[in-house]
Amino acid sequence: MPTYQYRCEKCGKLFEQTEHVAQHSGQHVCPQCGSTAVAHQPTRFTAMTSKKS
């Protein structure tokens, strides 16, 4: 399951949730203030390959 990062637009708290892709489009609640004004934050990732360049 992927881990998604969210940011509360009310208090600014960043938090992560591990969820199925189907749950990703659902409503999320800030664990700090309880607000539903939560935005998905894109995260960086590094792709590892076995091929050397």
mmCIF entry with sequence, helices, sheets and N, C-alpha, C, O atoms, coordinates in Angstrom:
data_MODEL
# 
_entry.id   MODEL 
# 
_entity.id                         1 
_entity.type                       polymer 
_entity.pdbx_number_of_molecules   1 
# 
_entity_poly.entity_id                      1 
_entity_poly.type                           'polypeptide(L)' 
_entity_poly.nstd_linkage                   no 
_entity_poly.nstd_monomer                   no 
_entity_poly.pdbx_seq_one_letter_code       MPTYQYRCEKCGKLFEQTEHVAQHSGQHVCPQCGSTAVAHQPTRFTAMTSKKS 
_entity_poly.pdbx_seq_one_letter_code_can   MPTYQYRCEKCGKLFEQTEHVAQHSGQHVCPQCGSTAVAHQPTRFTAMTSKKS 
_entity_poly.pdbx_strand_id                 A 
# 
loop_
_entity_poly_seq.entity_id 
_entity_poly_seq.num 
_entity_poly_seq.mon_id 
_entity_poly_seq.hetero 
1 1  MET n 
1 2  PRO n 
1 3  THR n 
1 4  TYR n 
1 5  GLN n 
1 6  TYR n 
1 7  ARG n 
1 8  CYS n 
1 9  GLU n 
1 10 LYS n 
1 11 CYS n 
1 12 GLY n 
1 13 LYS n 
1 14 LEU n 
1 15 PHE n 
1 16 GLU n 
1 17 GLN n 
1 18 THR n 
1 19 GLU n 
1 20 HIS n 
1 21 VAL n 
1 22 ALA n 
1 23 GLN n 
1 24 HIS n 
1 25 SER n 
1 26 GLY n 
1 27 GLN n 
1 28 HIS n 
1 29 VAL n 
1 30 CYS n 
1 31 PRO n 
1 32 GLN n 
1 33 CYS n 
1 34 GLY n 
1 35 SER n 
1 36 THR n 
1 37 ALA n 
1 38 VAL n 
1 39 ALA n 
1 40 HIS n 
1 41 GLN n 
1 42 PRO n 
1 43 THR n 
1 44 ARG n 
1 45 PHE n 
1 46 THR n 
1 47 ALA n 
1 48 MET n 
1 49 THR n 
1 50 SER n 
1 51 LYS n 
1 52 LYS n 
1 53 SER n 
# 
_struct_asym.id          A 
_struct_asym.entity_id   1 
# 
_struct_conf.conf_type_id            HELX_P 
_struct_conf.id                      HELX_P1 
_struct_conf.pdbx_PDB_helix_id       AA1 
_struct_conf.beg_label_comp_id       VAL 
_struct_conf.beg_label_asym_id       A 
_struct_conf.beg_label_seq_id        21 
_struct_conf.pdbx_beg_PDB_ins_code   ? 
_struct_conf.end_label_comp_id       SER 
_struct_conf.end_label_asym_id       A 
_struct_conf.end_label_seq_id        25 
_struct_conf.pdbx_end_PDB_ins_code   ? 
_struct_conf.beg_auth_comp_id        VAL 
_struct_conf.beg_auth_asym_id        A 
_struct_conf.beg_auth_seq_id         21 
_struct_conf.end_auth_comp_id        SER 
_struct_conf.end_auth_asym_id        A 
_struct_conf.end_auth_seq_id         25 
_struct_conf.pdbx_PDB_helix_class    5 
_struct_conf.details                 ? 
_struct_conf.pdbx_PDB_helix_length   5 
# 
_struct_conf_type.id          HELX_P 
_struct_conf_type.criteria    ? 
_struct_conf_type.reference   ? 
# 
_struct_sheet.id               AA1 
_struct_sheet.type             ? 
_struct_sheet.number_strands   3 
_struct_sheet.details          ? 
# 
loop_
_struct_sheet_order.sheet_id 
_struct_sheet_order.range_id_1 
_struct_sheet_order.range_id_2 
_struct_sheet_order.offset 
_struct_sheet_order.sense 
AA1 1 2 ? anti-parallel 
AA1 2 3 ? anti-parallel 
# 
loop_
_struct_sheet_range.sheet_id 
_struct_sheet_range.id 
_struct_sheet_range.beg_label_comp_id 
_struct_sheet_range.beg_label_asym_id 
_struct_sheet_range.beg_label_seq_id 
_struct_sheet_range.pdbx_beg_PDB_ins_code 
_struct_sheet_range.end_label_comp_id 
_struct_sheet_range.end_label_asym_id 
_struct_sheet_range.end_label_seq_id 
_struct_sheet_range.pdbx_end_PDB_ins_code 
_struct_sheet_range.beg_auth_comp_id 
_struct_sheet_range.beg_auth_asym_id 
_struct_sheet_range.beg_auth_seq_id 
_struct_sheet_range.end_auth_comp_id 
_struct_sheet_range.end_auth_asym_id 
_struct_sheet_range.end_auth_seq_id 
AA1 1 LEU A 14 ? THR A 18 ? LEU A 14 THR A 18 
AA1 2 THR A 3  ? CYS A 8  ? THR A 3  CYS A 8  
AA1 3 VAL A 38 ? GLN A 41 ? VAL A 38 GLN A 41 
# 
loop_
_atom_site.group_PDB 
_atom_site.id 
_atom_site.type_symbol 
_atom_site.label_atom_id 
_atom_site.label_alt_id 
_atom_site.label_comp_id 
_atom_site.label_asym_id 
_atom_site.label_entity_id 
_atom_site.label_seq_id 
_atom_site.pdbx_PDB_ins_code 
_atom_site.Cartn_x 
_atom_site.Cartn_y 
_atom_site.Cartn_z 
_atom_site.occupancy 
_atom_site.B_iso_or_equiv 
_atom_site.pdbx_formal_charge 
_atom_site.auth_seq_id 
_atom_site.auth_comp_id 
_atom_site.auth_asym_id 
_atom_site.auth_atom_id 
_atom_site.pdbx_PDB_model_num 
ATOM 1   N N  . MET A 1 1  ? 0.837   -1.183 0.000   1.00 0.00 ? 1  MET A N  1 
ATOM 2   C CA . MET A 1 1  ? 0.000   0.000  0.000   1.00 0.00 ? 1  MET A CA 1 
ATOM 3   C C  . MET A 1 1  ? 0.882   1.247  0.000   1.00 0.00 ? 1  MET A C  1 
ATOM 4   O O  . MET A 1 1  ? 1.879   1.307  0.719   1.00 0.00 ? 1  MET A O  1 
ATOM 5   N N  . PRO A 1 2  ? 0.516   2.225  -0.797  1.00 0.00 ? 2  PRO A N  1 
ATOM 6   C CA . PRO A 1 2  ? 1.306   3.457  -0.832  1.00 0.00 ? 2  PRO A CA 1 
ATOM 7   C C  . PRO A 1 2  ? 1.042   4.346  0.385   1.00 0.00 ? 2  PRO A C  1 
ATOM 8   O O  . PRO A 1 2  ? -0.010  4.266  1.019   1.00 0.00 ? 2  PRO A O  1 
ATOM 9   N N  . THR A 1 3  ? 2.014   5.182  0.687   1.00 0.00 ? 3  THR A N  1 
ATOM 10  C CA . THR A 1 3  ? 1.887   6.169  1.758   1.00 0.00 ? 3  THR A CA 1 
ATOM 11  C C  . THR A 1 3  ? 1.718   7.529  1.110   1.00 0.00 ? 3  THR A C  1 
ATOM 12  O O  . THR A 1 3  ? 2.506   7.919  0.249   1.00 0.00 ? 3  THR A O  1 
ATOM 13  N N  . TYR A 1 4  ? 0.689   8.247  1.525   1.00 0.00 ? 4  TYR A N  1 
ATOM 14  C CA . TYR A 1 4  ? 0.403   9.574  0.982   1.00 0.00 ? 4  TYR A CA 1 
ATOM 15  C C  . TYR A 1 4  ? 0.646   10.619 2.053   1.00 0.00 ? 4  TYR A C  1 
ATOM 16  O O  . TYR A 1 4  ? 0.418   10.367 3.236   1.00 0.00 ? 4  TYR A O  1 
ATOM 17  N N  . GLN A 1 5  ? 1.112   11.796 1.641   1.00 0.00 ? 5  GLN A N  1 
ATOM 18  C CA . GLN A 1 5  ? 1.357   12.889 2.565   1.00 0.00 ? 5  GLN A CA 1 
ATOM 19  C C  . GLN A 1 5  ? 0.297   13.962 2.339   1.00 0.00 ? 5  GLN A C  1 
ATOM 20  O O  . GLN A 1 5  ? -0.038  14.294 1.202   1.00 0.00 ? 5  GLN A O  1 
ATOM 21  N N  . TYR A 1 6  ? -0.224  14.498 3.440   1.00 0.00 ? 6  TYR A N  1 
ATOM 22  C CA . TYR A 1 6  ? -1.261  15.520 3.393   1.00 0.00 ? 6  TYR A CA 1 
ATOM 23  C C  . TYR A 1 6  ? -0.846  16.715 4.234   1.00 0.00 ? 6  TYR A C  1 
ATOM 24  O O  . TYR A 1 6  ? -0.020  16.598 5.140   1.00 0.00 ? 6  TYR A O  1 
ATOM 25  N N  . ARG A 1 7  ? -1.434  17.869 3.921   1.00 0.00 ? 7  ARG A N  1 
ATOM 26  C CA . ARG A 1 7  ? -1.206  19.093 4.693   1.00 0.00 ? 7  ARG A CA 1 
ATOM 27  C C  . ARG A 1 7  ? -2.556  19.709 5.008   1.00 0.00 ? 7  ARG A C  1 
ATOM 28  O O  . ARG A 1 7  ? -3.401  19.884 4.130   1.00 0.00 ? 7  ARG A O  1 
ATOM 29  N N  . CYS A 1 8  ? -2.742  20.039 6.296   1.00 0.00 ? 8  CYS A N  1 
ATOM 30  C CA . CYS A 1 8  ? -3.978  20.688 6.727   1.00 0.00 ? 8  CYS A CA 1 
ATOM 31  C C  . CYS A 1 8  ? -3.906  22.154 6.323   1.00 0.00 ? 8  CYS A C  1 
ATOM 32  O O  . CYS A 1 8  ? -2.928  22.838 6.624   1.00 0.00 ? 8  CYS A O  1 
ATOM 33  N N  . GLU A 1 9  ? -4.941  22.636 5.644   1.00 0.00 ? 9  GLU A N  1 
ATOM 34  C CA . GLU A 1 9  ? -4.971  24.027 5.203   1.00 0.00 ? 9  GLU A CA 1 
ATOM 35  C C  . GLU A 1 9  ? -5.359  24.974 6.333   1.00 0.00 ? 9  GLU A C  1 
ATOM 36  O O  . GLU A 1 9  ? -5.195  26.188 6.207   1.00 0.00 ? 9  GLU A O  1 
ATOM 37  N N  . LYS A 1 10 ? -5.871  24.432 7.435   1.00 0.00 ? 10 LYS A N  1 
ATOM 38  C CA . LYS A 1 10 ? -6.270  25.269 8.568   1.00 0.00 ? 10 LYS A CA 1 
ATOM 39  C C  . LYS A 1 10 ? -5.111  25.511 9.528   1.00 0.00 ? 10 LYS A C  1 
ATOM 40  O O  . LYS A 1 10 ? -4.832  26.657 9.880   1.00 0.00 ? 10 LYS A O  1 
ATOM 41  N N  . CYS A 1 11 ? -4.424  24.432 9.964   1.00 0.00 ? 11 CYS A N  1 
ATOM 42  C CA . CYS A 1 11 ? -3.355  24.587 10.963  1.00 0.00 ? 11 CYS A CA 1 
ATOM 43  C C  . CYS A 1 11 ? -1.952  24.362 10.399  1.00 0.00 ? 11 CYS A C  1 
ATOM 44  O O  . CYS A 1 11 ? -0.967  24.646 11.082  1.00 0.00 ? 11 CYS A O  1 
ATOM 45  N N  . GLY A 1 12 ? -1.840  23.856 9.160   1.00 0.00 ? 12 GLY A N  1 
ATOM 46  C CA . GLY A 1 12 ? -0.541  23.665 8.524   1.00 0.00 ? 12 GLY A CA 1 
ATOM 47  C C  . GLY A 1 12 ? 0.164   22.365 8.854   1.00 0.00 ? 12 GLY A C  1 
ATOM 48  O O  . GLY A 1 12 ? 1.292   22.152 8.409   1.00 0.00 ? 12 GLY A O  1 
ATOM 49  N N  . LYS A 1 13 ? -0.467  21.491 9.621   1.00 0.00 ? 13 LYS A N  1 
ATOM 50  C CA . LYS A 1 13 ? 0.148   20.216 10.019  1.00 0.00 ? 13 LYS A CA 1 
ATOM 51  C C  . LYS A 1 13 ? 0.354   19.313 8.805   1.00 0.00 ? 13 LYS A C  1 
ATOM 52  O O  . LYS A 1 13 ? -0.553  19.136 7.992   1.00 0.00 ? 13 LYS A O  1 
ATOM 53  N N  . LEU A 1 14 ? 1.568   18.739 8.690   1.00 0.00 ? 14 LEU A N  1 
ATOM 54  C CA . LEU A 1 14 ? 1.858   17.732 7.669   1.00 0.00 ? 14 LEU A CA 1 
ATOM 55  C C  . LEU A 1 14 ? 1.711   16.363 8.310   1.00 0.00 ? 14 LEU A C  1 
ATOM 56  O O  . LEU A 1 14 ? 2.206   16.142 9.415   1.00 0.00 ? 14 LEU A O  1 
ATOM 57  N N  . PHE A 1 15 ? 1.034   15.437 7.630   1.00 0.00 ? 15 PHE A N  1 
ATOM 58  C CA . PHE A 1 15 ? 0.895   14.096 8.152   1.00 0.00 ? 15 PHE A CA 1 
ATOM 59  C C  . PHE A 1 15 ? 0.820   13.103 7.007   1.00 0.00 ? 15 PHE A C  1 
ATOM 60  O O  . PHE A 1 15 ? 0.491   13.465 5.878   1.00 0.00 ? 15 PHE A O  1 
ATOM 61  N N  . GLU A 1 16 ? 1.130   11.842 7.308   1.00 0.00 ? 16 GLU A N  1 
ATOM 62  C CA . GLU A 1 16 ? 1.130   10.771 6.312   1.00 0.00 ? 16 GLU A CA 1 
ATOM 63  C C  . GLU A 1 16 ? 0.083   9.731  6.655   1.00 0.00 ? 16 GLU A C  1 
ATOM 64  O O  . GLU A 1 16 ? -0.223  9.500  7.824   1.00 0.00 ? 16 GLU A O  1 
ATOM 65  N N  . GLN A 1 17 ? -0.465  9.100  5.614   1.00 0.00 ? 17 GLN A N  1 
ATOM 66  C CA . GLN A 1 17 ? -1.402  7.998  5.793   1.00 0.00 ? 17 GLN A CA 1 
ATOM 67  C C  . GLN A 1 17 ? -1.080  6.919  4.770   1.00 0.00 ? 17 GLN A C  1 
ATOM 68  O O  . GLN A 1 17 ? -0.849  7.204  3.595   1.00 0.00 ? 17 GLN A O  1 
ATOM 69  N N  . THR A 1 18 ? -1.068  5.683  5.234   1.00 0.00 ? 18 THR A N  1 
ATOM 70  C CA . THR A 1 18 ? -0.912  4.541  4.344   1.00 0.00 ? 18 THR A CA 1 
ATOM 71  C C  . THR A 1 18 ? -2.308  4.055  4.008   1.00 0.00 ? 18 THR A C  1 
ATOM 72  O O  . THR A 1 18 ? -3.093  3.740  4.903   1.00 0.00 ? 18 THR A O  1 
ATOM 73  N N  . GLU A 1 19 ? -2.623  3.992  2.718   1.00 0.00 ? 19 GLU A N  1 
ATOM 74  C CA . GLU A 1 19 ? -3.976  3.638  2.305   1.00 0.00 ? 19 GLU A CA 1 
ATOM 75  C C  . GLU A 1 19 ? -3.989  3.028  0.916   1.00 0.00 ? 19 GLU A C  1 
ATOM 76  O O  . GLU A 1 19 ? -3.050  3.196  0.137   1.00 0.00 ? 19 GLU A O  1 
ATOM 77  N N  . HIS A 1 20 ? -5.065  2.318  0.619   1.00 0.00 ? 20 HIS A N  1 
ATOM 78  C CA . HIS A 1 20 ? -5.261  1.764  -0.719  1.00 0.00 ? 20 HIS A CA 1 
ATOM 79  C C  . HIS A 1 20 ? -5.511  2.914  -1.694  1.00 0.00 ? 20 HIS A C  1 
ATOM 80  O O  . HIS A 1 20 ? -5.930  3.998  -1.289  1.00 0.00 ? 20 HIS A O  1 
ATOM 81  N N  . VAL A 1 21 ? -5.255  2.678  -2.960  1.00 0.00 ? 21 VAL A N  1 
ATOM 82  C CA . VAL A 1 21 ? -5.466  3.700  -3.984  1.00 0.00 ? 21 VAL A CA 1 
ATOM 83  C C  . VAL A 1 21 ? -6.930  4.154  -3.996  1.00 0.00 ? 21 VAL A C  1 
ATOM 84  O O  . VAL A 1 21 ? -7.202  5.334  -4.219  1.00 0.00 ? 21 VAL A O  1 
ATOM 85  N N  . ALA A 1 22 ? -7.870  3.242  -3.761  1.00 0.00 ? 22 ALA A N  1 
ATOM 86  C CA . ALA A 1 22 ? -9.290  3.578  -3.747  1.00 0.00 ? 22 ALA A CA 1 
ATOM 87  C C  . ALA A 1 22 ? -9.631  4.540  -2.597  1.00 0.00 ? 22 ALA A C  1 
ATOM 88  O O  . ALA A 1 22 ? -10.542 5.356  -2.734  1.00 0.00 ? 22 ALA A O  1 
ATOM 89  N N  . GLN A 1 23 ? -8.921  4.456  -1.478  1.00 0.00 ? 23 GLN A N  1 
ATOM 90  C CA . GLN A 1 23 ? -9.170  5.328  -0.335  1.00 0.00 ? 23 GLN A CA 1 
ATOM 91  C C  . GLN A 1 23 ? -8.568  6.714  -0.542  1.00 0.00 ? 23 GLN A C  1 
ATOM 92  O O  . GLN A 1 23 ? -8.972  7.668  0.122   1.00 0.00 ? 23 GLN A O  1 
ATOM 93  N N  . HIS A 1 24 ? -7.618  6.832  -1.443  1.00 0.00 ? 24 HIS A N  1 
ATOM 94  C CA . HIS A 1 24 ? -6.897  8.080  -1.652  1.00 0.00 ? 24 HIS A CA 1 
ATOM 95  C C  . HIS A 1 24 ? -7.820  9.225  -2.054  1.00 0.00 ? 24 HIS A C  1 
ATOM 96  O O  . HIS A 1 24 ? -7.541  10.377 -1.723  1.00 0.00 ? 24 HIS A O  1 
ATOM 97  N N  . SER A 1 25 ? -8.890  8.941  -2.744  1.00 0.00 ? 25 SER A N  1 
ATOM 98  C CA . SER A 1 25 ? -9.788  9.994  -3.207  1.00 0.00 ? 25 SER A CA 1 
ATOM 99  C C  . SER A 1 25 ? -10.844 10.366 -2.164  1.00 0.00 ? 25 SER A C  1 
ATOM 100 O O  . SER A 1 25 ? -11.664 11.250 -2.413  1.00 0.00 ? 25 SER A O  1 
ATOM 101 N N  . GLY A 1 26 ? -10.839 9.716  -1.019  1.00 0.00 ? 26 GLY A N  1 
ATOM 102 C CA . GLY A 1 26 ? -11.831 9.975  0.017   1.00 0.00 ? 26 GLY A CA 1 
ATOM 103 C C  . GLY A 1 26 ? -11.537 11.212 0.852   1.00 0.00 ? 26 GLY A C  1 
ATOM 104 O O  . GLY A 1 26 ? -10.531 11.890 0.643   1.00 0.00 ? 26 GLY A O  1 
ATOM 105 N N  . GLN A 1 27 ? -12.426 11.500 1.801   1.00 0.00 ? 27 GLN A N  1 
ATOM 106 C CA . GLN A 1 27 ? -12.286 12.643 2.702   1.00 0.00 ? 27 GLN A CA 1 
ATOM 107 C C  . GLN A 1 27 ? -11.270 12.321 3.788   1.00 0.00 ? 27 GLN A C  1 
ATOM 108 O O  . GLN A 1 27 ? -11.286 11.222 4.342   1.00 0.00 ? 27 GLN A O  1 
ATOM 109 N N  . HIS A 1 28 ? -10.392 13.259 4.096   1.00 0.00 ? 28 HIS A N  1 
ATOM 110 C CA . HIS A 1 28 ? -9.387  13.064 5.132   1.00 0.00 ? 28 HIS A CA 1 
ATOM 111 C C  . HIS A 1 28 ? -9.554  14.116 6.219   1.00 0.00 ? 28 HIS A C  1 
ATOM 112 O O  . HIS A 1 28 ? -10.032 15.221 5.965   1.00 0.00 ? 28 HIS A O  1 
ATOM 113 N N  . VAL A 1 29 ? -9.151  13.752 7.442   1.00 0.00 ? 29 VAL A N  1 
ATOM 114 C CA . VAL A 1 29 ? -9.299  14.625 8.600   1.00 0.00 ? 29 VAL A CA 1 
ATOM 115 C C  . VAL A 1 29 ? -7.932  14.860 9.227   1.00 0.00 ? 29 VAL A C  1 
ATOM 116 O O  . VAL A 1 29 ? -7.156  13.921 9.401   1.00 0.00 ? 29 VAL A O  1 
ATOM 117 N N  . CYS A 1 30 ? -7.638  16.106 9.564   1.00 0.00 ? 30 CYS A N  1 
ATOM 118 C CA . CYS A 1 30 ? -6.378  16.454 10.212  1.00 0.00 ? 30 CYS A CA 1 
ATOM 119 C C  . CYS A 1 30 ? -6.332  15.841 11.612  1.00 0.00 ? 30 CYS A C  1 
ATOM 120 O O  . CYS A 1 30 ? -7.269  16.019 12.391  1.00 0.00 ? 30 CYS A O  1 
ATOM 121 N N  . PRO A 1 31 ? -5.243  15.115 11.947  1.00 0.00 ? 31 PRO A N  1 
ATOM 122 C CA . PRO A 1 31 ? -5.158  14.505 13.267  1.00 0.00 ? 31 PRO A CA 1 
ATOM 123 C C  . PRO A 1 31 ? -4.912  15.521 14.391  1.00 0.00 ? 31 PRO A C  1 
ATOM 124 O O  . PRO A 1 31 ? -5.095  15.196 15.564  1.00 0.00 ? 31 PRO A O  1 
ATOM 125 N N  . GLN A 1 32 ? -4.503  16.735 14.046  1.00 0.00 ? 32 GLN A N  1 
ATOM 126 C CA . GLN A 1 32 ? -4.204  17.750 15.065  1.00 0.00 ? 32 GLN A CA 1 
ATOM 127 C C  . GLN A 1 32 ? -5.425  18.595 15.417  1.00 0.00 ? 32 GLN A C  1 
ATOM 128 O O  . GLN A 1 32 ? -5.751  18.762 16.593  1.00 0.00 ? 32 GLN A O  1 
ATOM 129 N N  . CYS A 1 33 ? -6.100  19.130 14.393  1.00 0.00 ? 33 CYS A N  1 
ATOM 130 C CA . CYS A 1 33 ? -7.211  20.046 14.671  1.00 0.00 ? 33 CYS A CA 1 
ATOM 131 C C  . CYS A 1 33 ? -8.578  19.506 14.267  1.00 0.00 ? 33 CYS A C  1 
ATOM 132 O O  . CYS A 1 33 ? -9.599  20.100 14.614  1.00 0.00 ? 33 CYS A O  1 
ATOM 133 N N  . GLY A 1 34 ? -8.618  18.380 13.532  1.00 0.00 ? 34 GLY A N  1 
ATOM 134 C CA . GLY A 1 34 ? -9.890  17.780 13.130  1.00 0.00 ? 34 GLY A CA 1 
ATOM 135 C C  . GLY A 1 34 ? -10.517 18.401 11.895  1.00 0.00 ? 34 GLY A C  1 
ATOM 136 O O  . GLY A 1 34 ? -11.634 18.035 11.529  1.00 0.00 ? 34 GLY A O  1 
ATOM 137 N N  . SER A 1 35 ? -9.837  19.322 11.246  1.00 0.00 ? 35 SER A N  1 
ATOM 138 C CA . SER A 1 35 ? -10.367 19.979 10.053  1.00 0.00 ? 35 SER A CA 1 
ATOM 139 C C  . SER A 1 35 ? -10.408 19.001 8.872   1.00 0.00 ? 35 SER A C  1 
ATOM 140 O O  . SER A 1 35 ? -9.578  18.098 8.764   1.00 0.00 ? 35 SER A O  1 
ATOM 141 N N  . THR A 1 36 ? -11.388 19.201 7.996   1.00 0.00 ? 36 THR A N  1 
ATOM 142 C CA . THR A 1 36 ? -11.472 18.408 6.770   1.00 0.00 ? 36 THR A CA 1 
ATOM 143 C C  . THR A 1 36 ? -10.882 19.167 5.582   1.00 0.00 ? 36 THR A C  1 
ATOM 144 O O  . THR A 1 36 ? -10.938 18.682 4.452   1.00 0.00 ? 36 THR A O  1 
ATOM 145 N N  . ALA A 1 37 ? -10.315 20.357 5.826   1.00 0.00 ? 37 ALA A N  1 
ATOM 146 C CA . ALA A 1 37 ? -9.657  21.143 4.774   1.00 0.00 ? 37 ALA A CA 1 
ATOM 147 C C  . ALA A 1 37 ? -8.223  20.625 4.648   1.00 0.00 ? 37 ALA A C  1 
ATOM 148 O O  . ALA A 1 37 ? -7.273  21.248 5.123   1.00 0.00 ? 37 ALA A O  1 
ATOM 149 N N  . VAL A 1 38 ? -8.096  19.471 3.996   1.00 0.00 ? 38 VAL A N  1 
ATOM 150 C CA . VAL A 1 38 ? -6.815  18.773 3.876   1.00 0.00 ? 38 VAL A CA 1 
ATOM 151 C C  . VAL A 1 38 ? -6.468  18.635 2.403   1.00 0.00 ? 38 VAL A C  1 
ATOM 152 O O  . VAL A 1 38 ? -7.316  18.259 1.594   1.00 0.00 ? 38 VAL A O  1 
ATOM 153 N N  . ALA A 1 39 ? -5.210  18.940 2.050   1.00 0.00 ? 39 ALA A N  1 
ATOM 154 C CA . ALA A 1 39 ? -4.758  18.858 0.661   1.00 0.00 ? 39 ALA A CA 1 
ATOM 155 C C  . ALA A 1 39 ? -3.647  17.830 0.532   1.00 0.00 ? 39 ALA A C  1 
ATOM 156 O O  . ALA A 1 39 ? -2.779  17.719 1.397   1.00 0.00 ? 39 ALA A O  1 
ATOM 157 N N  . HIS A 1 40 ? -3.686  17.081 -0.560  1.00 0.00 ? 40 HIS A N  1 
ATOM 158 C CA . HIS A 1 40 ? -2.638  16.104 -0.845  1.00 0.00 ? 40 HIS A CA 1 
ATOM 159 C C  . HIS A 1 40 ? -1.357  16.839 -1.198  1.00 0.00 ? 40 HIS A C  1 
ATOM 160 O O  . HIS A 1 40 ? -1.379  17.789 -1.981  1.00 0.00 ? 40 HIS A O  1 
ATOM 161 N N  . GLN A 1 41 ? -0.238  16.404 -0.625  1.00 0.00 ? 41 GLN A N  1 
ATOM 162 C CA . GLN A 1 41 ? 1.069   16.981 -0.910  1.00 0.00 ? 41 GLN A CA 1 
ATOM 163 C C  . GLN A 1 41 ? 1.879   15.972 -1.709  1.00 0.00 ? 41 GLN A C  1 
ATOM 164 O O  . GLN A 1 41 ? 2.170   14.890 -1.199  1.00 0.00 ? 41 GLN A O  1 
ATOM 165 N N  . PRO A 1 42 ? 2.251   16.288 -2.940  1.00 0.00 ? 42 PRO A N  1 
ATOM 166 C CA . PRO A 1 42 ? 3.094   15.369 -3.708  1.00 0.00 ? 42 PRO A CA 1 
ATOM 167 C C  . PRO A 1 42 ? 4.425   15.151 -2.992  1.00 0.00 ? 42 PRO A C  1 
ATOM 168 O O  . PRO A 1 42 ? 4.994   16.084 -2.425  1.00 0.00 ? 42 PRO A O  1 
ATOM 169 N N  . THR A 1 43 ? 4.907   13.939 -3.021  1.00 0.00 ? 43 THR A N  1 
ATOM 170 C CA . THR A 1 43 ? 6.172   13.613 -2.361  1.00 0.00 ? 43 THR A CA 1 
ATOM 171 C C  . THR A 1 43 ? 7.200   13.199 -3.399  1.00 0.00 ? 43 THR A C  1 
ATOM 172 O O  . THR A 1 43 ? 6.858   12.695 -4.469  1.00 0.00 ? 43 THR A O  1 
ATOM 173 N N  . ARG A 1 44 ? 8.460   13.419 -3.068  1.00 0.00 ? 44 ARG A N  1 
ATOM 174 C CA . ARG A 1 44 ? 9.544   13.000 -3.948  1.00 0.00 ? 44 ARG A CA 1 
ATOM 175 C C  . ARG A 1 44 ? 9.800   11.513 -3.770  1.00 0.00 ? 44 ARG A C  1 
ATOM 176 O O  . ARG A 1 44 ? 9.546   10.940 -2.711  1.00 0.00 ? 44 ARG A O  1 
ATOM 177 N N  . PHE A 1 45 ? 10.304  10.909 -4.823  1.00 0.00 ? 45 PHE A N  1 
ATOM 178 C CA . PHE A 1 45 ? 10.704  9.517  -4.728  1.00 0.00 ? 45 PHE A CA 1 
ATOM 179 C C  . PHE A 1 45 ? 11.885  9.296  -5.649  1.00 0.00 ? 45 PHE A C  1 
ATOM 180 O O  . PHE A 1 45 ? 12.114  10.072 -6.577  1.00 0.00 ? 45 PHE A O  1 
ATOM 181 N N  . THR A 1 46 ? 12.629  8.245  -5.394  1.00 0.00 ? 46 THR A N  1 
ATOM 182 C CA . THR A 1 46 ? 13.772  7.884  -6.220  1.00 0.00 ? 46 THR A CA 1 
ATOM 183 C C  . THR A 1 46 ? 13.521  6.516  -6.809  1.00 0.00 ? 46 THR A C  1 
ATOM 184 O O  . THR A 1 46 ? 13.235  5.561  -6.086  1.00 0.00 ? 46 THR A O  1 
ATOM 185 N N  . ALA A 1 47 ? 13.629  6.423  -8.104  1.00 0.00 ? 47 ALA A N  1 
ATOM 186 C CA . ALA A 1 47 ? 13.451  5.128  -8.773  1.00 0.00 ? 47 ALA A CA 1 
ATOM 187 C C  . ALA A 1 47 ? 14.793  4.416  -8.808  1.00 0.00 ? 47 ALA A C  1 
ATOM 188 O O  . ALA A 1 47 ? 15.782  4.966  -9.294  1.00 0.00 ? 47 ALA A O  1 
ATOM 189 N N  . MET A 1 48 ? 14.826  3.209  -8.298  1.00 0.00 ? 48 MET A N  1 
ATOM 190 C CA . MET A 1 48 ? 16.046  2.419  -8.288  1.00 0.00 ? 48 MET A CA 1 
ATOM 191 C C  . MET A 1 48 ? 15.961  1.396  -9.424  1.00 0.00 ? 48 MET A C  1 
ATOM 192 O O  . MET A 1 48 ? 14.969  0.679  -9.553  1.00 0.00 ? 48 MET A O  1 
ATOM 193 N N  . THR A 1 49 ? 16.995  1.339  -10.231 1.00 0.00 ? 49 THR A N  1 
ATOM 194 C CA . THR A 1 49 ? 17.036  0.370  -11.305 1.00 0.00 ? 49 THR A CA 1 
ATOM 195 C C  . THR A 1 49 ? 18.308  -0.455 -11.194 1.00 0.00 ? 49 THR A C  1 
ATOM 196 O O  . THR A 1 49 ? 19.274  -0.047 -10.549 1.00 0.00 ? 49 THR A O  1 
ATOM 197 N N  . SER A 1 50 ? 18.298  -1.597 -11.819 1.00 0.00 ? 50 SER A N  1 
ATOM 198 C CA . SER A 1 50 ? 19.486  -2.443 -11.766 1.00 0.00 ? 50 SER A CA 1 
ATOM 199 C C  . SER A 1 50 ? 20.453  -2.109 -12.904 1.00 0.00 ? 50 SER A C  1 
ATOM 200 O O  . SER A 1 50 ? 21.592  -2.574 -12.926 1.00 0.00 ? 50 SER A O  1 
ATOM 201 N N  . LYS A 1 51 ? 19.982  -1.304 -13.834 1.00 0.00 ? 51 LYS A N  1 
ATOM 202 C CA . LYS A 1 51 ? 20.798  -0.934 -14.997 1.00 0.00 ? 51 LYS A CA 1 
ATOM 203 C C  . LYS A 1 51 ? 21.687  0.248  -14.656 1.00 0.00 ? 51 LYS A C  1 
ATOM 204 O O  . LYS A 1 51 ? 21.206  1.256  -14.138 1.00 0.00 ? 51 LYS A O  1 
ATOM 205 N N  . LYS A 1 52 ? 22.980  0.138  -14.941 1.00 0.00 ? 52 LYS A N  1 
ATOM 206 C CA . LYS A 1 52 ? 23.905  1.236  -14.692 1.00 0.00 ? 52 LYS A CA 1 
ATOM 207 C C  . LYS A 1 52 ? 24.034  2.080  -15.930 1.00 0.00 ? 52 LYS A C  1 
ATOM 208 O O  . LYS A 1 52 ? 24.058  1.559  -17.045 1.00 0.00 ? 52 LYS A O  1 
ATOM 209 N N  . SER A 1 53 ? 24.117  3.388  -15.744 1.00 0.00 ? 53 SER A N  1 
ATOM 210 C CA . SER A 1 53 ? 24.240  4.278  -16.906 1.00 0.00 ? 53 SER A CA 1 
ATOM 211 C C  . SER A 1 53 ? 25.618  4.851  -17.038 1.00 0.00 ? 53 SER A C  1 
ATOM 212 O O  . SER A 1 53 ? 25.882  5.617  -17.964 1.00 0.00 ? 53 SER A O  1 
# 
